[in-house]
Amino acid sequence: MKKHNSKHTFTFNDEELQCLRVCLQNAPAPYDITQKKLVSEIEDKIGLPIKPKVEPLRLPKYDLTQYGIFD
């Protein structure tokens, strides 16, 4: 069986591309694929997920003095 190296071109909008980036980061890759470095090659092409800038959650304050914990 002869292998051929064909190239494909796809067009994605920003939301679709972000979805692909996140899925690529979160999905486990089968052993045979990780040995070929395919995942890192795809990451090089499409980039890493863009992390949105959000305000951090505020930590709640609890009165734990009854347990001997003082803030």
PDB file of N, CA, C, O and CB in Angstrom:
ATOM      1  N   MET A   1       0.836  -1.174   0.000  1.00  0.00           N
ATOM      2  CA  MET A   1       0.000   0.000   0.000  1.00  0.00           C
ATOM      3  C   MET A   1       0.881   1.237   0.000  1.00  0.00           C
ATOM      4  O   MET A   1       1.705   1.417   0.897  1.00  0.00           O
ATOM      5  CB  MET A   1      -0.951  -0.002   1.206  1.00  0.00           C
ATOM      6  N   LYS A   2       0.714   2.069  -0.979  1.00  0.00           N
ATOM      7  CA  LYS A   2       1.541   3.252  -1.116  1.00  0.00           C
ATOM      8  C   LYS A   2       0.881   4.441  -0.413  1.00  0.00           C
ATOM      9  O   LYS A   2      -0.307   4.706  -0.595  1.00  0.00           O
ATOM     10  CB  LYS A   2       1.788   3.567  -2.601  1.00  0.00           C
ATOM     11  N   LYS A   3       1.674   5.149   0.390  1.00  0.00           N
ATOM     12  CA  LYS A   3       1.170   6.333   1.073  1.00  0.00           C
ATOM     13  C   LYS A   3       1.408   7.548   0.197  1.00  0.00           C
ATOM     14  O   LYS A   3       2.419   7.638  -0.500  1.00  0.00           O
ATOM     15  CB  LYS A   3       1.844   6.512   2.455  1.00  0.00           C
ATOM     16  N   HIS A   4       0.476   8.472   0.239  1.00  0.00           N
ATOM     17  CA  HIS A   4       0.665   9.722  -0.477  1.00  0.00           C
ATOM     18  C   HIS A   4       0.481  10.872   0.500  1.00  0.00           C
ATOM     19  O   HIS A   4      -0.303  10.773   1.444  1.00  0.00           O
ATOM     20  CB  HIS A   4      -0.318   9.842  -1.674  1.00  0.00           C
ATOM     21  N   ASN A   5       1.178  11.923   0.280  1.00  0.00           N
ATOM     22  CA  ASN A   5       1.148  13.080   1.161  1.00  0.00           C
ATOM     23  C   ASN A   5       0.349  14.178   0.479  1.00  0.00           C
ATOM     24  O   ASN A   5       0.908  15.024  -0.219  1.00  0.00           O
ATOM     25  CB  ASN A   5       2.587  13.565   1.509  1.00  0.00           C
ATOM     26  N   SER A   6      -0.956  14.160   0.685  1.00  0.00           N
ATOM     27  CA  SER A   6      -1.792  15.188   0.080  1.00  0.00           C
ATOM     28  C   SER A   6      -2.080  16.272   1.109  1.00  0.00           C
ATOM     29  O   SER A   6      -2.133  16.002   2.308  1.00  0.00           O
ATOM     30  CB  SER A   6      -3.110  14.585  -0.464  1.00  0.00           C
ATOM     31  N   LYS A   7      -2.262  17.481   0.640  1.00  0.00           N
ATOM     32  CA  LYS A   7      -2.557  18.612   1.519  1.00  0.00           C
ATOM     33  C   LYS A   7      -3.998  19.032   1.304  1.00  0.00           C
ATOM     34  O   LYS A   7      -4.528  18.985   0.194  1.00  0.00           O
ATOM     35  CB  LYS A   7      -1.590  19.802   1.256  1.00  0.00           C
ATOM     36  N   HIS A   8      -4.614  19.445   2.404  1.00  0.00           N
ATOM     37  CA  HIS A   8      -5.990  19.901   2.362  1.00  0.00           C
ATOM     38  C   HIS A   8      -6.063  21.295   2.960  1.00  0.00           C
ATOM     39  O   HIS A   8      -5.269  21.640   3.835  1.00  0.00           O
ATOM     40  CB  HIS A   8      -6.925  18.926   3.112  1.00  0.00           C
ATOM     41  N   THR A   9      -6.995  22.084   2.502  1.00  0.00           N
ATOM     42  CA  THR A   9      -7.198  23.415   3.037  1.00  0.00           C
ATOM     43  C   THR A   9      -8.630  23.526   3.533  1.00  0.00           C
ATOM     44  O   THR A   9      -9.573  23.186   2.818  1.00  0.00           O
ATOM     45  CB  THR A   9      -6.889  24.500   1.975  1.00  0.00           C
ATOM     46  N   PHE A  10      -8.786  24.003   4.760  1.00  0.00           N
ATOM     47  CA  PHE A  10     -10.095  24.198   5.348  1.00  0.00           C
ATOM     48  C   PHE A  10     -10.184  25.630   5.853  1.00  0.00           C
ATOM     49  O   PHE A  10      -9.171  26.235   6.204  1.00  0.00           O
ATOM     50  CB  PHE A  10     -10.356  23.180   6.492  1.00  0.00           C
ATOM     51  N   THR A  11     -11.378  26.162   5.888  1.00  0.00           N
ATOM     52  CA  THR A  11     -11.588  27.506   6.397  1.00  0.00           C
ATOM     53  C   THR A  11     -12.466  27.427   7.638  1.00  0.00           C
ATOM     54  O   THR A  11     -13.532  26.812   7.620  1.00  0.00           O
ATOM     55  CB  THR A  11     -12.228  28.421   5.317  1.00  0.00           C
ATOM     56  N   PHE A  12     -12.007  28.056   8.716  1.00  0.00           N
ATOM     57  CA  PHE A  12     -12.749  28.071   9.968  1.00  0.00           C
ATOM     58  C   PHE A  12     -12.919  29.504  10.433  1.00  0.00           C
ATOM     59  O   PHE A  12     -12.029  30.334  10.250  1.00  0.00           O
ATOM     60  CB  PHE A  12     -12.036  27.227  11.047  1.00  0.00           C
ATOM     61  N   ASN A  13     -14.077  29.795  11.041  1.00  0.00           N
ATOM     62  CA  ASN A  13     -14.221  31.115  11.651  1.00  0.00           C
ATOM     63  C   ASN A  13     -13.506  31.075  13.010  1.00  0.00           C
ATOM     64  O   ASN A  13     -13.038  30.017  13.431  1.00  0.00           O
ATOM     65  CB  ASN A  13     -15.749  31.518  11.810  1.00  0.00           C
ATOM     66  N   ASP A  14     -13.420  32.217  13.690  1.00  0.00           N
ATOM     67  CA  ASP A  14     -12.665  32.300  14.947  1.00  0.00           C
ATOM     68  C   ASP A  14     -13.204  31.353  16.015  1.00  0.00           C
ATOM     69  O   ASP A  14     -12.433  30.732  16.746  1.00  0.00           O
ATOM     70  CB  ASP A  14     -12.690  33.725  15.475  1.00  0.00           C
ATOM     71  N   GLU A  15     -14.524  31.245  16.102  1.00  0.00           N
ATOM     72  CA  GLU A  15     -15.126  30.385  17.118  1.00  0.00           C
ATOM     73  C   GLU A  15     -14.839  28.912  16.834  1.00  0.00           C
ATOM     74  O   GLU A  15     -14.548  28.155  17.760  1.00  0.00           O
ATOM     75  CB  GLU A  15     -16.638  30.622  17.189  1.00  0.00           C
ATOM     76  N   GLU A  16     -14.914  28.503  15.594  1.00  0.00           N
ATOM     77  CA  GLU A  16     -14.617  27.121  15.224  1.00  0.00           C
ATOM     78  C   GLU A  16     -13.149  26.782  15.472  1.00  0.00           C
ATOM     79  O   GLU A  16     -12.826  25.696  15.953  1.00  0.00           O
ATOM     80  CB  GLU A  16     -14.970  26.878  13.755  1.00  0.00           C
ATOM     81  N   LEU A  17     -12.268  27.718  15.141  1.00  0.00           N
ATOM     82  CA  LEU A  17     -10.839  27.498  15.347  1.00  0.00           C
ATOM     83  C   LEU A  17     -10.522  27.381  16.839  1.00  0.00           C
ATOM     84  O   LEU A  17      -9.709  26.547  17.239  1.00  0.00           O
ATOM     85  CB  LEU A  17     -10.022  28.641  14.715  1.00  0.00           C
ATOM     86  N   GLN A  18     -11.157  28.211  17.655  1.00  0.00           N
ATOM     87  CA  GLN A  18     -10.950  28.121  19.099  1.00  0.00           C
ATOM     88  C   GLN A  18     -11.444  26.769  19.614  1.00  0.00           C
ATOM     89  O   GLN A  18     -10.809  26.165  20.480  1.00  0.00           O
ATOM     90  CB  GLN A  18     -11.677  29.279  19.831  1.00  0.00           C
ATOM     91  N   CYS A  19     -12.557  26.298  19.093  1.00  0.00           N
ATOM     92  CA  CYS A  19     -13.093  24.992  19.480  1.00  0.00           C
ATOM     93  C   CYS A  19     -12.089  23.890  19.149  1.00  0.00           C
ATOM     94  O   CYS A  19     -11.849  23.003  19.968  1.00  0.00           O
ATOM     95  CB  CYS A  19     -14.441  24.722  18.769  1.00  0.00           C
ATOM     96  N   LEU A  20     -11.509  23.943  17.970  1.00  0.00           N
ATOM     97  CA  LEU A  20     -10.505  22.948  17.578  1.00  0.00           C
ATOM     98  C   LEU A  20      -9.293  22.994  18.504  1.00  0.00           C
ATOM     99  O   LEU A  20      -8.771  21.953  18.905  1.00  0.00           O
ATOM    100  CB  LEU A  20     -10.063  23.176  16.125  1.00  0.00           C
ATOM    101  N   ARG A  21      -8.850  24.199  18.840  1.00  0.00           N
ATOM    102  CA  ARG A  21      -7.687  24.348  19.717  1.00  0.00           C
ATOM    103  C   ARG A  21      -7.951  23.739  21.095  1.00  0.00           C
ATOM    104  O   ARG A  21      -7.113  23.019  21.637  1.00  0.00           O
ATOM    105  CB  ARG A  21      -7.315  25.829  19.859  1.00  0.00           C
ATOM    106  N   VAL A  22      -9.123  24.038  21.650  1.00  0.00           N
ATOM    107  CA  VAL A  22      -9.466  23.526  22.973  1.00  0.00           C
ATOM    108  C   VAL A  22      -9.600  22.004  22.938  1.00  0.00           C
ATOM    109  O   VAL A  22      -9.104  21.311  23.827  1.00  0.00           O
ATOM    110  CB  VAL A  22     -10.772  24.168  23.480  1.00  0.00           C
ATOM    111  N   CYS A  23     -10.266  21.495  21.918  1.00  0.00           N
ATOM    112  CA  CYS A  23     -10.441  20.041  21.806  1.00  0.00           C
ATOM    113  C   CYS A  23      -9.093  19.334  21.670  1.00  0.00           C
ATOM    114  O   CYS A  23      -8.881  18.273  22.257  1.00  0.00           O
ATOM    115  CB  CYS A  23     -11.338  19.700  20.602  1.00  0.00           C
ATOM    116  N   LEU A  24      -8.201  19.914  20.908  1.00  0.00           N
ATOM    117  CA  LEU A  24      -6.883  19.318  20.714  1.00  0.00           C
ATOM    118  C   LEU A  24      -6.112  19.270  22.032  1.00  0.00           C
ATOM    119  O   LEU A  24      -5.385  18.311  22.292  1.00  0.00           O
ATOM    120  CB  LEU A  24      -6.087  20.106  19.660  1.00  0.00           C
ATOM    121  N   GLN A  25      -6.269  20.297  22.861  1.00  0.00           N
ATOM    122  CA  GLN A  25      -5.579  20.338  24.150  1.00  0.00           C
ATOM    123  C   GLN A  25      -6.176  19.351  25.147  1.00  0.00           C
ATOM    124  O   GLN A  25      -5.453  18.776  25.960  1.00  0.00           O
ATOM    125  CB  GLN A  25      -5.629  21.746  24.726  1.00  0.00           C
ATOM    126  N   ASN A  26      -7.491  19.151  25.090  1.00  0.00           N
ATOM    127  CA  ASN A  26      -8.173  18.350  26.113  1.00  0.00           C
ATOM    128  C   ASN A  26      -8.310  16.875  25.772  1.00  0.00           C
ATOM    129  O   ASN A  26      -8.495  16.048  26.665  1.00  0.00           O
ATOM    130  CB  ASN A  26      -9.525  18.911  26.358  1.00  0.00           C
ATOM    131  N   ALA A  27      -8.223  16.542  24.513  1.00  0.00           N
ATOM    132  CA  ALA A  27      -8.451  15.152  24.112  1.00  0.00           C
ATOM    133  C   ALA A  27      -7.170  14.328  24.239  1.00  0.00           C
ATOM    134  O   ALA A  27      -6.096  14.783  23.847  1.00  0.00           O
ATOM    135  CB  ALA A  27      -8.977  15.091  22.669  1.00  0.00           C
ATOM    136  N   PRO A  28      -7.282  13.128  24.780  1.00  0.00           N
ATOM    137  CA  PRO A  28      -6.098  12.262  24.812  1.00  0.00           C
ATOM    138  C   PRO A  28      -5.797  11.744  23.405  1.00  0.00           C
ATOM    139  O   PRO A  28      -6.711  11.420  22.646  1.00  0.00           O
ATOM    140  CB  PRO A  28      -6.307  11.073  25.797  1.00  0.00           C
ATOM    141  N   ALA A  29      -4.539  11.671  23.072  1.00  0.00           N
ATOM    142  CA  ALA A  29      -4.140  11.176  21.753  1.00  0.00           C
ATOM    143  C   ALA A  29      -3.712   9.721  21.877  1.00  0.00           C
ATOM    144  O   ALA A  29      -3.011   9.367  22.825  1.00  0.00           O
ATOM    145  CB  ALA A  29      -2.991  12.040  21.150  1.00  0.00           C
ATOM    146  N   PRO A  30      -4.116   8.877  20.943  1.00  0.00           N
ATOM    147  CA  PRO A  30      -3.668   7.483  20.970  1.00  0.00           C
ATOM    148  C   PRO A  30      -2.139   7.399  20.901  1.00  0.00           C
ATOM    149  O   PRO A  30      -1.480   8.275  20.339  1.00  0.00           O
ATOM    150  CB  PRO A  30      -4.298   6.695  19.804  1.00  0.00           C
ATOM    151  N   TYR A  31      -1.601   6.346  21.472  1.00  0.00           N
ATOM    152  CA  TYR A  31      -0.146   6.178  21.560  1.00  0.00           C
ATOM    153  C   TYR A  31       0.530   6.270  20.198  1.00  0.00           C
ATOM    154  O   TYR A  31       1.568   6.920  20.071  1.00  0.00           O
ATOM    155  CB  TYR A  31       0.186   4.844  22.203  1.00  0.00           C
ATOM    156  N   ASP A  32      -0.038   5.631  19.175  1.00  0.00           N
ATOM    157  CA  ASP A  32       0.609   5.633  17.870  1.00  0.00           C
ATOM    158  C   ASP A  32       0.648   7.032  17.252  1.00  0.00           C
ATOM    159  O   ASP A  32       1.543   7.342  16.466  1.00  0.00           O
ATOM    160  CB  ASP A  32      -0.108   4.675  16.936  1.00  0.00           C
ATOM    161  N   ILE A  33      -0.324   7.872  17.610  1.00  0.00           N
ATOM    162  CA  ILE A  33      -0.326   9.240  17.079  1.00  0.00           C
ATOM    163  C   ILE A  33       0.689  10.101  17.824  1.00  0.00           C
ATOM    164  O   ILE A  33       1.377  10.916  17.208  1.00  0.00           O
ATOM    165  CB  ILE A  33      -1.736   9.865  17.187  1.00  0.00           C
ATOM    166  N   THR A  34       0.791   9.928  19.149  1.00  0.00           N
ATOM    167  CA  THR A  34       1.749  10.738  19.903  1.00  0.00           C
ATOM    168  C   THR A  34       3.182  10.404  19.501  1.00  0.00           C
ATOM    169  O   THR A  34       4.056  11.269  19.554  1.00  0.00           O
ATOM    170  CB  THR A  34       1.562  10.525  21.412  1.00  0.00           C
ATOM    171  N   GLN A  35       3.428   9.172  19.104  1.00  0.00           N
ATOM    172  CA  GLN A  35       4.771   8.787  18.667  1.00  0.00           C
ATOM    173  C   GLN A  35       5.154   9.478  17.360  1.00  0.00           C
ATOM    174  O   GLN A  35       6.338   9.675  17.086  1.00  0.00           O
ATOM    175  CB  GLN A  35       4.857   7.270  18.499  1.00  0.00           C
ATOM    176  N   LYS A  36       4.174   9.839  16.566  1.00  0.00           N
ATOM    177  CA  LYS A  36       4.437  10.497  15.283  1.00  0.00           C
ATOM    178  C   LYS A  36       4.516  12.017  15.419  1.00  0.00           C
ATOM    179  O   LYS A  36       4.816  12.706  14.443  1.00  0.00           O
ATOM    180  CB  LYS A  36       3.353  10.129  14.278  1.00  0.00           C
ATOM    181  N   LYS A  37       4.255  12.544  16.600  1.00  0.00           N
ATOM    182  CA  LYS A  37       4.295  13.991  16.863  1.00  0.00           C
ATOM    183  C   LYS A  37       3.234  14.762  16.075  1.00  0.00           C
ATOM    184  O   LYS A  37       3.403  15.951  15.802  1.00  0.00           O
ATOM    185  CB  LYS A  37       5.675  14.541  16.526  1.00  0.00           C
ATOM    186  N   LEU A  38       2.147  14.091  15.712  1.00  0.00           N
ATOM    187  CA  LEU A  38       1.100  14.754  14.937  1.00  0.00           C
ATOM    188  C   LEU A  38       0.410  15.860  15.719  1.00  0.00           C
ATOM    189  O   LEU A  38       0.111  16.921  15.171  1.00  0.00           O
ATOM    190  CB  LEU A  38       0.077  13.743  14.483  1.00  0.00           C
ATOM    191  N   VAL A  39       0.157  15.614  16.999  1.00  0.00           N
ATOM    192  CA  VAL A  39      -0.545  16.603  17.804  1.00  0.00           C
ATOM    193  C   VAL A  39       0.255  17.900  17.884  1.00  0.00           C
ATOM    194  O   VAL A  39      -0.304  18.984  17.715  1.00  0.00           O
ATOM    195  CB  VAL A  39      -0.814  16.056  19.210  1.00  0.00           C
ATOM    196  N   SER A  40       1.550  17.798  18.138  1.00  0.00           N
ATOM    197  CA  SER A  40       2.369  19.012  18.238  1.00  0.00           C
ATOM    198  C   SER A  40       2.486  19.707  16.877  1.00  0.00           C
ATOM    199  O   SER A  40       2.573  20.934  16.819  1.00  0.00           O
ATOM    200  CB  SER A  40       3.774  18.669  18.782  1.00  0.00           C
ATOM    201  N   GLU A  41       2.489  18.951  15.804  1.00  0.00           N
ATOM    202  CA  GLU A  41       2.531  19.563  14.474  1.00  0.00           C
ATOM    203  C   GLU A  41       1.240  20.328  14.181  1.00  0.00           C
ATOM    204  O   GLU A  41       1.268  21.403  13.581  1.00  0.00           O
ATOM    205  CB  GLU A  41       2.764  18.489  13.398  1.00  0.00           C
ATOM    206  N   ILE A  42       0.118  19.766  14.608  1.00  0.00           N
ATOM    207  CA  ILE A  42      -1.161  20.463  14.419  1.00  0.00           C
ATOM    208  C   ILE A  42      -1.201  21.717  15.290  1.00  0.00           C
ATOM    209  O   ILE A  42      -1.673  22.766  14.850  1.00  0.00           O
ATOM    210  CB  ILE A  42      -2.357  19.528  14.760  1.00  0.00           C
ATOM    211  N   GLU A  43      -0.707  21.609  16.528  1.00  0.00           N
ATOM    212  CA  GLU A  43      -0.644  22.783  17.409  1.00  0.00           C
ATOM    213  C   GLU A  43       0.197  23.885  16.789  1.00  0.00           C
ATOM    214  O   GLU A  43      -0.144  25.063  16.895  1.00  0.00           O
ATOM    215  CB  GLU A  43      -0.074  22.399  18.779  1.00  0.00           C
ATOM    216  N   ASP A  44       1.293  23.510  16.145  1.00  0.00           N
ATOM    217  CA  ASP A  44       2.129  24.508  15.484  1.00  0.00           C
ATOM    218  C   ASP A  44       1.367  25.229  14.379  1.00  0.00           C
ATOM    219  O   ASP A  44       1.604  26.411  14.129  1.00  0.00           O
ATOM    220  CB  ASP A  44       3.381  23.853  14.911  1.00  0.00           C
ATOM    221  N   LYS A  45       0.461  24.530  13.725  1.00  0.00           N
ATOM    222  CA  LYS A  45      -0.297  25.121  12.623  1.00  0.00           C
ATOM    223  C   LYS A  45      -1.453  26.001  13.101  1.00  0.00           C
ATOM    224  O   LYS A  45      -1.659  27.097  12.581  1.00  0.00           O
ATOM    225  CB  LYS A  45      -0.833  24.027  11.729  1.00  0.00           C
ATOM    226  N   ILE A  46      -2.211  25.514  14.100  1.00  0.00           N
ATOM    227  CA  ILE A  46      -3.404  26.255  14.502  1.00  0.00           C
ATOM    228  C   ILE A  46      -3.224  27.058  15.783  1.00  0.00           C
ATOM    229  O   ILE A  46      -4.061  27.902  16.104  1.00  0.00           O
ATOM    230  CB  ILE A  46      -4.545  25.306  14.674  1.00  0.00           C
ATOM    231  N   GLY A  47      -2.154  26.812  16.514  1.00  0.00           N
ATOM    232  CA  GLY A  47      -1.885  27.550  17.741  1.00  0.00           C
ATOM    233  C   GLY A  47      -2.556  26.936  18.951  1.00  0.00           C
ATOM    234  O   GLY A  47      -3.340  25.993  18.843  1.00  0.00           O
ATOM    235  N   LEU A  48      -2.229  27.492  20.105  1.00  0.00           N
ATOM    236  CA  LEU A  48      -2.818  27.048  21.365  1.00  0.00           C
ATOM    237  C   LEU A  48      -4.107  27.819  21.607  1.00  0.00           C
ATOM    238  O   LEU A  48      -4.305  28.881  21.017  1.00  0.00           O
ATOM    239  CB  LEU A  48      -1.827  27.243  22.547  1.00  0.00           C
ATOM    240  N   PRO A  49      -4.994  27.303  22.467  1.00  0.00           N
ATOM    241  CA  PRO A  49      -6.245  28.011  22.752  1.00  0.00           C
ATOM    242  C   PRO A  49      -5.984  29.417  23.295  1.00  0.00           C
ATOM    243  O   PRO A  49      -5.042  29.641  24.055  1.00  0.00           O
ATOM    244  CB  PRO A  49      -7.089  27.214  23.753  1.00  0.00           C
ATOM    245  N   ILE A  50      -6.824  30.340  22.894  1.00  0.00           N
ATOM    246  CA  ILE A  50      -6.736  31.713  23.393  1.00  0.00           C
ATOM    247  C   ILE A  50      -7.526  31.771  24.693  1.00  0.00           C
ATOM    248  O   ILE A  50      -8.721  31.476  24.716  1.00  0.00           O
ATOM    249  CB  ILE A  50      -7.282  32.758  22.338  1.00  0.00           C
ATOM    250  N   LYS A  51      -6.857  32.151  25.768  1.00  0.00           N
ATOM    251  CA  LYS A  51      -7.506  32.212  27.067  1.00  0.00           C
ATOM    252  C   LYS A  51      -8.181  33.577  27.220  1.00  0.00           C
ATOM    253  O   LYS A  51      -7.524  34.614  27.125  1.00  0.00           O
ATOM    254  CB  LYS A  51      -6.481  31.962  28.216  1.00  0.00           C
ATOM    255  N   PRO A  52      -9.487  33.571  27.454  1.00  0.00           N
ATOM    256  CA  PRO A  52     -10.176  34.860  27.614  1.00  0.00           C
ATOM    257  C   PRO A  52      -9.753  35.527  28.923  1.00  0.00           C
ATOM    258  O   PRO A  52      -9.469  34.857  29.915  1.00  0.00           O
ATOM    259  CB  PRO A  52     -11.718  34.665  27.583  1.00  0.00           C
ATOM    260  N   LYS A  53      -9.718  36.850  28.903  1.00  0.00           N
ATOM    261  CA  LYS A  53      -9.380  37.592  30.115  1.00  0.00           C
ATOM    262  C   LYS A  53     -10.664  37.821  30.895  1.00  0.00           C
ATOM    263  O   LYS A  53     -11.571  38.519  30.442  1.00  0.00           O
ATOM    264  CB  LYS A  53      -8.669  38.950  29.781  1.00  0.00           C
ATOM    265  N   VAL A  54     -10.721  37.229  32.057  1.00  0.00           N
ATOM    266  CA  VAL A  54     -11.893  37.360  32.922  1.00  0.00           C
ATOM    267  C   VAL A  54     -11.438  37.787  34.307  1.00  0.00           C
ATOM    268  O   VAL A  54     -10.302  37.539  34.710  1.00  0.00           O
ATOM    269  CB  VAL A  54     -12.693  36.028  32.991  1.00  0.00           C
ATOM    270  N   GLU A  55     -12.338  38.428  35.023  1.00  0.00           N
ATOM    271  CA  GLU A  55     -12.027  38.842  36.375  1.00  0.00           C
ATOM    272  C   GLU A  55     -12.042  37.605  37.281  1.00  0.00           C
ATOM    273  O   GLU A  55     -12.974  36.804  37.209  1.00  0.00           O
ATOM    274  CB  GLU A  55     -13.035  39.923  36.874  1.00  0.00           C
ATOM    275  N   PRO A  56     -11.040  37.441  38.118  1.00  0.00           N
ATOM    276  CA  PRO A  56     -11.001  36.256  38.980  1.00  0.00           C
ATOM    277  C   PRO A  56     -12.154  36.259  39.979  1.00  0.00           C
ATOM    278  O   PRO A  56     -12.655  37.311  40.375  1.00  0.00           O
ATOM    279  CB  PRO A  56      -9.663  36.182  39.727  1.00  0.00           C
ATOM    280  N   LEU A  57     -12.559  35.061  40.372  1.00  0.00           N
ATOM    281  CA  LEU A  57     -13.610  34.939  41.374  1.00  0.00           C
ATOM    282  C   LEU A  57     -13.096  35.417  42.723  1.00  0.00           C
ATOM    283  O   LEU A  57     -11.934  35.209  43.071  1.00  0.00           O
ATOM    284  CB  LEU A  57     -14.110  33.485  41.470  1.00  0.00           C
ATOM    285  N   ARG A  58     -13.974  36.054  43.469  1.00  0.00           N
ATOM    286  CA  ARG A  58     -13.598  36.503  44.811  1.00  0.00           C
ATOM    287  C   ARG A  58     -13.727  35.330  45.769  1.00  0.00           C
ATOM    288  O   ARG A  58     -14.702  34.579  45.728  1.00  0.00           O
ATOM    289  CB  ARG A  58     -14.484  37.702  45.278  1.00  0.00           C
ATOM    290  N   LEU A  59     -12.734  35.184  46.626  1.00  0.00           N
ATOM    291  CA  LEU A  59     -12.775  34.119  47.627  1.00  0.00           C
ATOM    292  C   LEU A  59     -13.706  34.534  48.764  1.00  0.00           C
ATOM    293  O   LEU A  59     -13.586  35.640  49.292  1.00  0.00           O
ATOM    294  CB  LEU A  59     -11.345  33.805  48.169  1.00  0.00           C
ATOM    295  N   PRO A  60     -14.625  33.663  49.137  1.00  0.00           N
ATOM    296  CA  PRO A  60     -15.526  34.000  50.242  1.00  0.00           C
ATOM    297  C   PRO A  60     -14.784  33.977  51.578  1.00  0.00           C
ATOM    298  O   PRO A  60     -13.812  33.243  51.756  1.00  0.00           O
ATOM    299  CB  PRO A  60     -16.715  33.025  50.281  1.00  0.00           C
ATOM    300  N   LYS A  61     -15.263  34.788  52.500  1.00  0.00           N
ATOM    301  CA  LYS A  61     -14.689  34.823  53.853  1.00  0.00           C
ATOM    302  C   LYS A  61     -15.631  34.080  54.789  1.00  0.00           C
ATOM    303  O   LYS A  61     -16.841  34.308  54.775  1.00  0.00           O
ATOM    304  CB  LYS A  61     -14.459  36.300  54.344  1.00  0.00           C
ATOM    305  N   TYR A  62     -15.081  33.209  55.585  1.00  0.00           N
ATOM    306  CA  TYR A  62     -15.860  32.456  56.554  1.00  0.00           C
ATOM    307  C   TYR A  62     -15.293  32.698  57.947  1.00  0.00           C
ATOM    308  O   TYR A  62     -14.083  32.847  58.119  1.00  0.00           O
ATOM    309  CB  TYR A  62     -15.861  30.946  56.212  1.00  0.00           C
ATOM    310  N   ASP A  63     -16.166  32.734  58.922  1.00  0.00           N
ATOM    311  CA  ASP A  63     -15.736  32.869  60.313  1.00  0.00           C
ATOM    312  C   ASP A  63     -15.442  31.471  60.847  1.00  0.00           C
ATOM    313  O   ASP A  63     -16.356  30.711  61.168  1.00  0.00           O
ATOM    314  CB  ASP A  63     -16.825  33.597  61.189  1.00  0.00           C
ATOM    315  N   LEU A  64     -14.171  31.147  60.935  1.00  0.00           N
ATOM    316  CA  LEU A  64     -13.747  29.823  61.407  1.00  0.00           C
ATOM    317  C   LEU A  64     -13.128  29.880  62.800  1.00  0.00           C
ATOM    318  O   LEU A  64     -12.431  28.956  63.220  1.00  0.00           O
ATOM    319  CB  LEU A  64     -12.751  29.213  60.430  1.00  0.00           C
ATOM    320  N   THR A  65     -13.393  30.980  63.514  1.00  0.00           N
ATOM    321  CA  THR A  65     -12.777  31.124  64.842  1.00  0.00           C
ATOM    322  C   THR A  65     -13.259  30.053  65.803  1.00  0.00           C
ATOM    323  O   THR A  65     -12.523  29.683  66.718  1.00  0.00           O
ATOM    324  CB  THR A  65     -13.077  32.502  65.420  1.00  0.00           C
ATOM    325  N   GLN A  66     -14.476  29.540  65.626  1.00  0.00           N
ATOM    326  CA  GLN A  66     -14.969  28.488  66.519  1.00  0.00           C
ATOM    327  C   GLN A  66     -14.160  27.205  66.388  1.00  0.00           C
ATOM    328  O   GLN A  66     -14.224  26.336  67.257  1.00  0.00           O
ATOM    329  CB  GLN A  66     -16.435  28.201  66.232  1.00  0.00           C
ATOM    330  N   TYR A  67     -13.401  27.085  65.307  1.00  0.00           N
ATOM    331  CA  TYR A  67     -12.539  25.911  65.092  1.00  0.00           C
ATOM    332  C   TYR A  67     -11.092  26.223  65.423  1.00  0.00           C
ATOM    333  O   TYR A  67     -10.205  25.403  65.185  1.00  0.00           O
ATOM    334  CB  TYR A  67     -12.644  25.423  63.642  1.00  0.00           C
ATOM    335  N   GLY A  68     -10.852  27.397  65.969  1.00  0.00           N
ATOM    336  CA  GLY A  68      -9.504  27.777  66.329  1.00  0.00           C
ATOM    337  C   GLY A  68      -8.685  28.298  65.143  1.00  0.00           C
ATOM    338  O   GLY A  68      -7.457  28.367  65.212  1.00  0.00           O
ATOM    339  N   ILE A  69      -9.374  28.663  64.058  1.00  0.00           N
ATOM    340  CA  ILE A  69      -8.688  29.192  62.868  1.00  0.00           C
ATOM    341  C   ILE A  69      -8.948  30.691  62.818  1.00  0.00           C
ATOM    342  O   ILE A  69     -10.091  31.138  62.719  1.00  0.00           O
ATOM    343  CB  ILE A  69      -9.182  28.482  61.539  1.00  0.00           C
ATOM    344  N   PHE A  70      -7.865  31.455  62.889  1.00  0.00           N
ATOM    345  CA  PHE A  70      -7.970  32.913  62.861  1.00  0.00           C
ATOM    346  C   PHE A  70      -7.305  33.432  61.600  1.00  0.00           C
ATOM    347  O   PHE A  70      -6.225  32.980  61.218  1.00  0.00           O
ATOM    348  CB  PHE A  70      -7.326  33.549  64.123  1.00  0.00           C
ATOM    349  N   ASP A  71      -7.955  34.373  60.970  1.00  0.00           N
ATOM    350  CA  ASP A  71      -7.447  34.903  59.704  1.00  0.00           C
ATOM    351  C   ASP A  71      -6.442  35.996  59.938  1.00  0.00           C
ATOM    352  O   ASP A  71      -5.908  36.559  58.982  1.00  0.00           O
ATOM    353  CB  ASP A  71      -8.582  35.423  58.845  1.00  0.00           C
TER     354      ASP A  71
END
